Amino acid sequence: MIAYVPAAQGASASDTVRGVLALMQGGGGDAASRGWVAACTRSAVCIPACPELVDPMLLLRLAKFTAQESGTIPPRDAKDAMSRVKAFARLGFSETEQKDWL
């Protein structure tokens, strides 16, 4: 994940987690923690890999929601993604289903 979060280069894991927890509580966190939150794709690969037996995906999801609500990180604009979602949906939908659902 470090490759996708340049701000986390050299940051300690414990400091990054503290920053994520700060974001969850409405604080600003640090650049590394904001980067981790923004880069999470919710693949859930982190859950079995976590040596602390917590759910990192849930922590990052909650931190991202709180950070977006407080304005610490900008909310994602889903308008761009929806056209792609509809394009993929059309591949598997019949014409009738497209009329009903899209």
C-alpha positions as CSV (number, residue, x, y, z in Angstrom):
1,M,0.0,0.0,0.0
2,I,2.9,2.3,0.6
3,A,3.5,2.6,-3.2
4,Y,0.0,4.2,-3.5
5,V,0.5,6.6,-0.5
6,P,3.7,8.7,-1.1
7,A,3.0,10.7,2.1
8,A,3.4,7.4,4.1
9,Q,6.9,6.8,2.9
10,G,9.0,6.5,6.1
11,A,6.0,7.0,8.4
12,S,5.8,4.6,11.3
13,A,2.7,2.3,11.3
14,S,1.8,3.3,14.9
15,D,1.9,7.0,14.0
16,T,-0.2,6.4,10.9
17,V,-2.8,4.4,13.0
18,R,-2.9,7.2,15.6
19,G,-3.6,9.6,12.7
20,V,-6.4,7.4,11.4
21,L,-7.9,7.3,14.9
22,A,-7.6,11.1,15.1
23,L,-9.5,11.3,11.8
24,M,-12.2,9.0,13.2
25,Q,-12.6,11.4,16.1
26,G,-12.9,14.5,13.9
27,G,-9.3,15.6,14.0
28,G,-7.0,16.4,11.1
29,G,-4.7,13.4,11.3
30,D,-1.4,13.7,9.4
31,A,-0.5,13.5,5.7
32,A,0.3,9.7,6.0
33,S,-3.1,8.9,7.7
34,R,-5.1,11.0,5.2
35,G,-3.2,9.3,2.4
36,W,-4.1,5.8,3.8
37,V,-7.7,6.8,4.2
38,A,-7.9,8.2,0.6
39,A,-6.2,5.2,-0.9
40,C,-8.3,2.5,0.6
41,T,-10.2,0.6,-2.1
42,R,-12.1,-1.7,0.3
43,S,-10.6,-4.8,-1.1
44,A,-10.5,-6.4,2.4
45,V,-7.0,-7.8,1.7
46,C,-5.9,-6.0,4.9
47,I,-8.3,-7.8,7.2
48,P,-6.5,-11.2,7.2
49,A,-3.1,-9.6,6.9
50,C,-3.5,-7.4,10.0
51,P,-1.4,-8.8,12.9
52,E,-3.5,-6.9,15.5
53,L,-6.7,-8.9,14.6
54,V,-8.7,-5.8,13.9
55,D,-10.7,-4.8,10.8
56,P,-8.5,-2.1,9.2
57,M,-10.9,-1.7,6.3
58,L,-13.7,-0.7,8.7
59,L,-11.4,1.7,10.5
60,L,-10.4,3.4,7.3
61,R,-14.0,3.5,6.0
62,L,-15.2,5.2,9.2
63,A,-12.2,7.5,9.2
64,K,-12.9,8.5,5.6
65,F,-16.6,9.2,6.3
66,T,-15.8,11.3,9.3
67,A,-13.0,13.2,7.5
68,Q,-15.2,13.9,4.5
69,E,-18.0,15.1,6.8
70,S,-15.7,17.4,8.7
71,G,-14.1,18.7,5.5
72,T,-10.6,17.4,6.3
73,I,-10.6,15.5,3.0
74,P,-12.8,16.4,0.0
75,P,-15.8,14.2,-0.6
76,R,-15.7,11.9,-3.6
77,D,-17.7,13.1,-6.5
78,A,-19.6,10.0,-7.7
79,K,-20.9,11.6,-10.9
80,D,-17.9,10.5,-12.9
81,A,-18.1,6.9,-11.6
82,M,-21.8,6.5,-12.3
83,S,-21.5,6.6,-16.0
84,R,-18.9,3.8,-15.8
85,V,-21.1,1.7,-13.5
86,K,-24.0,2.1,-15.9
87,A,-21.8,1.1,-18.8
88,F,-20.7,-2.1,-17.0
89,A,-24.3,-2.8,-16.0
90,R,-25.5,-2.6,-19.6
91,L,-23.2,-5.5,-20.5
92,G,-25.2,-7.9,-18.4
93,F,-28.7,-6.4,-18.6
94,S,-31.3,-7.2,-21.2
95,E,-33.0,-4.3,-23.0
96,T,-36.0,-4.6,-20.6
97,E,-33.8,-4.5,-17.5
98,Q,-31.9,-1.5,-18.9
99,K,-35.2,0.4,-19.3
100,D,-36.3,-0.6,-15.8
101,W,-33.1,-0.1,-13.9
102,L,-30.9,2.4,-15.8
